[in-house]
Amino acid sequence: MDTDTTAARDAERAFRPATAPALTLAGLAAAAAAAGTAVRLEGDGAAVVHGVCLDSRAVLPGDLYAAVPGANRHGADFAAAAAAAGAAAVLTDGEGLDRVRATGLPVLVAGSVRAAVGPLAACLHGTAAGPALLGVTGTNGKTTTTYFATSLLRALGQRTGLVGTIEIVAGATRIPSVLTTPEAPQLHALMARMREAGVDTAAMEVSSHSIDYGRIGGLAFEVAGFTNLTQDHLDLHGTMEEYFASKARLFEASRTRRAVITVDDAWGRRMAQSSTARTWTLATAPATEGHDADWRVRGIVSDGLGHRFEVAGPGGALLRARTGLPGLFNVSNAALALLMVHAAGAPLEDLQRVLDRDDPLTVEVPGRMQVVGRRPAAIVDFAHNPDALQRALESVDSARPGARTIVVFGATGQRDATKRPVMGAVAARHADLVVVTDDDPHDEEPAGIRAAVLAGAREAMAGGARAADAVEVAPRAAAIAAAVDLAGPEDTILVAGRGHEVWQEVRGVNLPLDDRVELRAALRARGFLPADSAHPTAKG
């Protein structure tokens, strides 16, 4: 067995429950039909299925191999390899049927494999039995909101699960995260694994890719939350309207029982209007005063690097809360998490009790406004699109006379190129010094990406933007060191774009690179941190 196959199977096993389910193919087809997904059975209906898998390299004995049509090859082309690995049956469509029949395995035939695979996996793993799911979607803030919700649930005494960009957690078990939202069969296996671990509620990031590609097929959310919608992923969606339409599908009554939607801008208000689930609206920005909302954040006051605030709702309902994470957008994320947990059934008095006792909204989220140093203030954030970069820069801006904001960032290769000069302009308008470097170039020439970002910054500067200078420094570690060399103790350094990531992809090669490690090393080299210091957190 080659190394790639071994790695794929090991990764697949991480999602599976300790006790594999067992259902005959005929029983699985009947259960799916009863749940509204029709498939046609060809061959031995007595074959027993123990799992579902989309990747022929990761197939485990007894799996139903889902042969999905791809951009270049149909999954049916790999059915023989799946059979050799021990697949019990194959799910395919009409296009792949003849190739699958050649394996001699029994077959389930669906009009769309993508549409059928999630519901079939749900039936096999008994996903309807739990755990309860809280799903968070939006351009920015998904990760932090899920961490906040998880922390609140734990403070309330629940056993929790987490599915997202940084990590997957099933009770006490951590599973490496590759996609923001895993594939549908993995998610349903994961729900079974969480159920084995006694998980009551899981918080999940729901990306637009996962909605479009059917990864959340067969899942029913207890509560779905919406953060915001800003320019990103247009390489996939094409237009903001298509991007909105993708996100909006999460808020259909067939997918979620309740919805909590932030209505700080026109996209949020449209999302609330289009939702067919029972919906609460949440306003967190002062500019929303003229708009109706069920719940509203008020009384925001600075408290160290974070803020204290209130969330006021119908009939005099009130929660008094605090988050130690920097940024007003983290007040929005915290308020959304509070209301999602409340919508899932937590009484207000219980939430207030844990807010007062445990400070659960002050939790370090890796690479999300993560504080690495305090003099100068040195922060790493995942902000990788124009809106997120602006919010991050606004949140770290200092009112101290003479204090400067220095930003280090780049743009991702082979992604929406239109946002590159926009991000450069945002940086020039909200920082005093701009250091443009590389993010993940992928297979694109890094110098061209930097040039586009730098051009946007310099055009904004020519128009009177705040920045005194914009420079280009590569590689990224050198750019971080240069920013620290330029900083004084009262300044703020924001390293944006990569957050928790520890690899930089350049022409298919993953190079080790962690912004937090590089920033900490540069601060130590300048004497801003002691040599043996651990990184400070936002808490306290």
C-alpha positions in Angstrom: 0.0 0.0 0.0 1.5 3.4 -1.0 2.0 6.2 1.5 -0.8 8.4 0.1 -3.3 5.6 0.5 -2.2 4.8 4.0 -2.4 8.5 5.0 -5.9 8.8 3.4 -7.2 5.8 5.2 -5.7 6.9 8.5 -7.4 10.3 8.1 -10.7 8.7 7.3 -10.5 6.5 10.3 -10.2 9.6 12.5 -13.8 10.5 11.7 -15.3 7.1 12.2 -17.1 5.9 15.4 -15.4 3.2 17.5 -18.4 0.9 16.8 -19.2 0.8 13.1 -22.8 0.8 12.0 -24.2 -2.2 10.1 -27.1 -1.8 7.7 -28.0 -3.9 4.6 -27.9 -2.0 1.3 -31.6 -2.7 0.9 -32.3 -1.4 4.4 -30.2 1.7 3.7 -32.0 2.4 0.4 -35.4 2.0 2.2 -34.4 4.3 5.0 -33.2 7.0 2.6 -36.4 6.7 0.6 -38.5 7.2 3.8 -36.4 10.3 4.5 -37.0 11.7 1.0 -34.0 10.6 -1.0 -34.8 8.0 -3.7 -32.1 5.6 -5.0 -32.4 2.5 -7.1 -30.8 -0.7 -6.0 -29.1 -3.0 -8.4 -27.6 -6.3 -7.2 -27.4 -7.9 -3.7 -29.5 -5.9 -1.3 -28.2 -8.1 1.6 -24.7 -6.6 1.3 -23.9 -5.0 4.7 -22.6 -1.4 4.7 -20.4 -0.1 7.6 -19.5 3.4 6.3 -19.6 5.8 3.4 -16.6 7.3 1.6 -16.1 9.7 -1.3 -12.4 9.0 -1.8 -11.4 5.6 -3.3 -8.0 5.9 -1.6 -9.6 6.2 1.8 -12.2 3.4 1.4 -12.4 1.0 4.4 -13.7 -2.5 4.3 -17.5 -2.5 4.2 -17.8 1.0 2.9 -20.3 2.3 0.4 -18.1 4.1 -2.1 -19.7 7.2 -3.5 -18.5 7.7 -7.1 -19.0 11.5 -7.7 -18.5 13.1 -11.1 -15.6 15.5 -11.0 -14.3 18.3 -13.3 -11.9 15.9 -15.1 -12.7 12.3 -14.0 -15.8 10.5 -12.8 -15.5 8.7 -9.5 -16.7 5.6 -11.3 -13.2 5.4 -12.9 -11.9 4.5 -9.4 -14.6 2.0 -8.5 -12.3 -0.9 -9.1 -9.8 0.5 -6.7 -12.5 0.9 -4.1 -13.6 -2.7 -4.6 -10.1 -3.9 -4.1 -10.0 -1.9 -0.9 -13.0 -3.8 0.4 -16.0 -1.6 -0.6 -19.3 -3.4 -0.1 -21.2 -1.4 -2.7 -21.0 1.7 -4.9 -23.3 4.8 -5.1 -23.2 6.3 -8.6 -25.3 8.1 -11.2 -26.4 7.1 -14.7 -23.2 8.3 -16.2 -21.0 6.1 -14.1 -23.2 3.1 -13.9 -21.7 0.9 -16.6 -18.2 1.4 -15.2 -19.4 0.6 -11.7 -21.2 -2.6 -12.9 -17.9 -4.0 -14.1 -16.7 -4.3 -10.5 -19.5 -6.8 -9.7 -20.5 -4.9 -6.6 -24.1 -4.1 -5.8 -25.0 -0.5 -6.8 -27.2 2.3 -5.6 -28.1 4.6 -8.5 -29.0 8.3 -7.8 -29.9 11.2 -10.0 -27.2 13.2 -8.2 -24.5 11.5 -6.1 -23.7 14.7 -4.3 -27.4 15.2 -3.3 -27.8 11.6 -2.2 -24.6 10.9 -0.3 -25.3 13.1 2.8 -28.8 11.7 3.4 -27.6 8.1 2.9 -24.7 8.7 5.4 -27.2 10.3 7.8 -29.4 7.2 7.7 -26.5 4.8 8.2 -25.0 6.7 11.2 -28.3 7.7 12.8 -27.5 11.4 12.7 -31.1 12.3 13.7 -30.2 11.0 17.2 -27.8 13.9 17.8 -25.8 15.7 18.9 -27.6 19.1 18.5 -25.9 21.3 15.9 -25.2 25.0 15.9 -24.1 26.1 12.5 -22.4 29.5 11.8 -21.9 30.9 8.4 -20.8 34.3 7.0 -17.6 35.7 5.4 -15.8 36.6 8.6 -16.2 35.6 12.3 -17.3 32.0 11.9 -14.4 30.5 13.8 -14.5 32.9 16.7 -18.2 32.6 17.0 -18.0 28.8 17.2 -15.3 29.0 19.9 -17.4 31.4 21.9 -20.5 29.2 21.6 -18.4 26.1 22.6 -17.0 28.0 25.6 -20.5 29.1 26.7 -21.9 25.5 26.4 -19.0 24.1 28.4 -19.6 26.7 31.1 -23.3 25.6 31.2 -22.1 22.0 31.9 -22.5 20.5 28.4 -20.1 18.2 26.7 -19.3 19.8 23.4 -18.0 19.2 19.9 -16.4 21.6 17.4 -16.0 21.5 13.6 -14.1 24.2 11.8 -11.1 25.7 10.1 -8.7 25.3 13.0 -9.6 22.0 14.5 -12.3 19.3 15.0 -13.0 18.3 18.5 -15.2 15.3 19.5 -15.5 15.5 23.3 -11.8 15.1 24.4 -10.6 13.9 21.0 -9.0 16.3 18.5 -9.0 15.5 14.8 -6.9 17.4 12.2 -8.9 19.9 10.1 -8.3 20.1 6.4 -11.5 21.7 5.1 -13.6 24.3 7.0 -16.5 21.9 6.7 -15.6 18.2 6.0 -17.3 16.1 3.3 -20.8 14.8 4.1 -19.9 11.2 4.9 -17.2 12.4 7.3 -19.6 14.8 9.0 -22.1 12.1 9.6 -19.5 9.6 10.9 -18.2 12.4 13.1 -21.7 12.9 14.6 -21.8 9.2 15.5 -18.3 9.5 17.0 -19.4 12.6 19.0 -22.5 10.7 20.2 -20.3 7.9 21.4 -18.3 10.5 23.4 -21.4 11.8 25.0 -21.4 15.1 23.2 -24.6 17.1 23.8 -24.1 20.0 21.3 -21.6 20.7 18.5 -20.8 24.1 17.0 -19.8 24.0 13.3 -18.5 26.4 10.7 -20.6 26.2 7.6 -18.7 27.5 4.5 -20.4 28.5 1.3 -18.4 25.8 -0.5 -19.9 23.2 1.9 -23.4 24.4 1.0 -22.8 24.4 -2.7 -21.1 21.0 -2.8 -23.7 19.3 -0.6 -21.3 18.7 2.4 -24.1 19.5 4.9 -26.6 17.2 3.1 -28.6 15.2 5.6 -27.7 17.5 8.6 -30.5 19.3 10.5 -29.3 22.3 12.6 -30.9 23.3 15.8 -29.7 26.9 15.3 -28.0 28.6 12.3 -26.2 31.9 12.8 -25.1 34.5 10.3 -22.2 36.9 10.9 -21.8 39.1 7.8 -21.3 39.0 4.0 -18.4 40.8 2.3 -16.3 40.3 -0.8 -14.6 36.9 -0.8 -14.7 33.6 -2.7 -15.9 35.3 -5.9 -13.5 32.9 -7.8 -16.1 30.3 -6.9 -19.4 32.2 -6.8 -18.8 34.8 -9.5 -21.0 37.5 -8.0 -22.0 38.7 -4.6 -25.6 37.8 -5.4 -24.6 34.1 -6.0 -22.5 34.2 -2.8 -25.5 35.5 -0.9 -27.8 32.8 -2.5 -25.4 30.1 -1.3 -25.4 31.3 2.3 -29.1 31.8 2.3 -29.7 28.1 1.7 -28.6 27.4 5.3 -31.6 29.5 6.6 -34.3 27.4 5.1 -36.7 25.8 7.5 -35.8 22.4 6.1 -32.2 22.9 7.3 -32.5 24.7 10.6 -35.1 24.9 13.4 -34.0 28.4 14.5 -31.9 31.2 13.0 -30.0 34.2 14.5 -29.0 36.7 11.9 -26.8 39.7 12.4 -28.4 42.6 10.5 -25.7 45.2 10.6 -25.8 45.8 6.9 -28.1 45.3 3.9 -26.9 41.7 3.3 -27.9 40.7 6.8 -31.3 42.4 6.5 -31.9 40.6 3.2 -30.8 37.3 4.8 -33.3 37.8 7.6 -36.1 38.6 5.1 -35.3 35.5 3.0 -35.0 33.1 6.0 -37.9 30.6 6.3 -36.8 29.4 9.7 -37.9 30.9 13.0 -35.6 33.9 13.1 -34.2 36.4 15.6 -32.4 39.4 14.2 -29.4 40.9 16.0 -28.1 44.5 15.6 -24.6 45.1 16.9 -23.5 48.3 15.1 -24.5 51.9 16.0 -25.4 52.5 12.4 -28.3 50.1 12.8 -30.3 52.4 15.1 -32.8 53.2 12.4 -33.5 49.5 11.7 -35.7 47.1 13.5 -34.0 44.2 15.3 -35.2 41.7 17.9 -32.0 41.9 19.9 -29.5 44.8 20.1 -26.0 45.3 21.5 -25.7 48.5 23.5 -23.5 50.1 26.2 -20.2 49.0 24.7 -17.3 50.2 26.8 -13.6 49.4 26.5 -12.2 46.9 29.1 -8.5 46.3 28.7 -8.0 45.0 25.1 -11.6 43.9 25.0 -15.1 45.3 25.8 -18.0 45.1 28.1 -21.5 45.3 26.5 -25.1 44.4 26.9 -27.5 42.5 24.7 -31.1 43.7 25.0 -34.1 41.9 23.7 -37.8 41.5 23.7 -39.8 42.2 26.9 -36.9 43.7 28.7 -34.6 40.7 28.3 -31.0 41.6 29.0 -27.6 40.0 29.1 -24.5 41.7 30.5 -21.3 40.3 29.0 -17.6 40.8 28.4 -15.1 39.6 25.9 -11.4 40.0 26.4 -10.6 39.6 22.6 -9.7 42.9 20.8 -12.1 44.4 18.3 -15.7 45.5 18.1 -16.3 42.7 15.6 -15.6 40.3 18.5 -18.4 42.0 20.4 -20.7 41.1 17.4 -19.3 37.5 17.4 -19.8 37.1 21.1 -23.4 38.5 21.0 -24.2 36.1 18.1 -22.9 33.2 20.1 -24.9 34.2 23.2 -28.1 34.3 21.2 -27.5 31.1 19.4 -26.9 29.2 22.7 -30.1 30.9 24.1 -32.1 30.0 20.9 -30.9 26.4 21.5 -32.6 26.3 24.8 -30.3 27.9 27.4 -32.3 30.2 29.8 -31.2 33.8 30.1 -30.6 33.4 33.9 -28.3 30.5 33.3 -26.3 32.4 30.7 -26.0 35.4 33.0 -24.8 33.2 35.8 -21.9 31.7 33.7 -21.1 35.1 32.2 -20.6 36.5 35.7 -18.8 33.5 37.0 -16.6 32.1 34.3 -15.9 34.9 31.7 -16.6 32.3 28.9 -16.3 34.9 26.1 -12.7 35.5 26.9 -11.2 32.5 25.1 -8.1 32.4 23.0 -8.9 31.5 19.4 -5.8 30.5 17.6 -4.8 33.1 15.0 -7.9 35.2 15.6 -6.9 38.6 17.1 -4.3 36.5 19.0 -2.1 38.8 21.2 1.6 37.9 20.9 3.1 41.0 22.6 1.9 44.1 24.4 4.7 46.7 24.1 4.5 47.1 21.2 1.0 45.6 20.9 1.6 42.7 18.5 -1.4 40.8 17.1 -1.9 38.0 14.6 -5.2 37.7 12.8 -6.7 35.6 10.0 -8.1 38.7 8.2 -7.6 37.8 4.5 -10.2 39.9 2.7 -10.9 43.6 2.5 -13.7 43.8 5.2 -11.9 41.6 7.7 -8.6 43.6 7.2 -10.5 46.9 7.8 -12.2 45.6 10.9 -9.0 44.2 12.3 -7.1 47.5 11.7 -9.9 49.6 13.2 -9.9 47.4 16.2 -6.2 47.8 17.0 -6.0 51.5 16.2 -4.5 53.4 19.1 -5.7 56.8 20.3 -2.4 57.4 22.1 -0.6 60.5 20.6 2.3 59.5 18.4 1.4 55.8 18.4 1.4 54.1 15.0 -0.2 51.1 13.4 2.0 48.9 11.3 0.3 46.2 9.2 2.0 43.2 7.5 -0.1 41.3 5.0 -0.4 39.9 1.5 -3.0 38.3 -0.8 -3.6 34.6 -1.7 -2.6 33.4 -5.1 -5.1 31.7 -7.5 -8.0 33.4 -5.7 -10.2 36.4 -6.4 -7.6 38.9 -7.8 -10.0 41.9 -7.7 -9.6 42.1 -3.9 -5.8 42.6 -4.0 -5.7 46.4 -4.8 -8.7 46.8 -2.6 -6.9 45.3 0.4 -3.9 47.5 -0.4 -6.1 50.6 -0.3 -7.8 49.4 3.0 -4.3 49.0 4.6 -3.2 52.5 3.4 -6.4 54.1 4.8 -6.2 52.5 8.2 -2.5 52.0 9.0 0.5 54.3 9.3 3.0 51.9 7.8 2.1 49.2 5.3 4.4 46.2 4.7 3.2 44.1 1.7 4.5 40.5 1.6 3.4 37.0 0.5 0.4 35.1 1.8 0.0 31.7 0.1 1.0 32.2 -3.5 0.1 28.7 -4.5 1.1 28.3 -8.2 1.0 32.0 -9.0 4.1 34.2 -9.3 4.3 36.0 -5.8 5.8 39.2 -7.2 2.8 39.9 -9.3 0.4 39.4 -6.3 2.5 41.8 -4.2 2.6 44.3 -7.0 -1.2 44.4 -7.3 -1.6 44.9 -3.5 1.1 47.6 -3.4 -0.5 49.4 -6.3 -3.7 49.7 -4.4 -2.0 51.0 -1.4 0.0 53.6 -3.3 -3.0 54.8 -5.2 -4.8 55.3 -2.0 -1.8 57.2 -0.5 -1.7 59.4 -3.6 -5.3 60.3 -2.8 -4.5 61.3 0.7 -4.7 58.1 2.6 -3.3 57.9 6.1 -0.2 55.7 5.5 3.2 57.5 5.4 4.8 54.6 3.5 4.1 51.3 1.8 7.0 48.9 1.3 7.4 45.5 -0.2 9.3 42.8 1.7 9.6 39.1 1.0 9.8 36.4 2.2 7.1 36.8 4.9 9.3 36.1 7.9 11.6 39.0 6.8 8.5 41.2 6.4 7.5 40.5 10.0 11.0 41.2 11.3 11.1 44.4 9.3 7.8 45.6 10.9 9.1 44.9 14.4 12.3 46.8 13.5 10.2 49.8 12.5 8.1 49.7 15.7 8.4 51.5 19.0 7.0 50.4 22.3 3.8 52.4 21.9 3.0 51.2 18.4 0.8 48.4 17.3 1.8 45.6 14.8 -0.9 43.6 13.0 0.2 40.6 11.1 -2.8 39.7 9.0 -4.0 37.0 6.6 -2.8 33.6 7.8 -3.8 33.4 11.4 -3.4 29.9 12.8 -1.8 28.4 9.6 1.6 26.8 10.0 2.4 26.1 6.3 2.8 28.4 3.3 2.1 26.8 0.0 4.5 27.9 -2.8 4.3 26.1 -6.1 2.9 22.9 -4.6 5.5 22.8 -1.7 4.4 23.4 1.9 7.0 25.5 3.6 6.9 25.8 7.5 5.7 29.2 8.4 3.8 30.4 11.5 3.2 34.1 11.9 2.9 33.8 15.7 6.3 32.1 15.9 8.0 34.6 13.6 6.4 37.6 15.3 7.5 36.3 18.8 11.0 35.6 17.5 11.3 39.1 16.1 10.0 40.7 19.3 12.5 38.8 21.3 15.3 39.8 19.0 14.5 43.4 19.6 14.2 42.9 23.4 10.4 43.5 23.4 9.9 40.1 24.8 12.1 38.2 27.3 13.8 35.2 25.8 11.9 32.6 27.8 8.5 34.3 27.6 5.3 32.4 26.7 2.9 34.3 24.5 0.4 36.4 26.4 -3.3 35.7 25.8 -6.1 38.1 25.6 -7.5 36.9 28.9 -6.9 38.9 32.0 
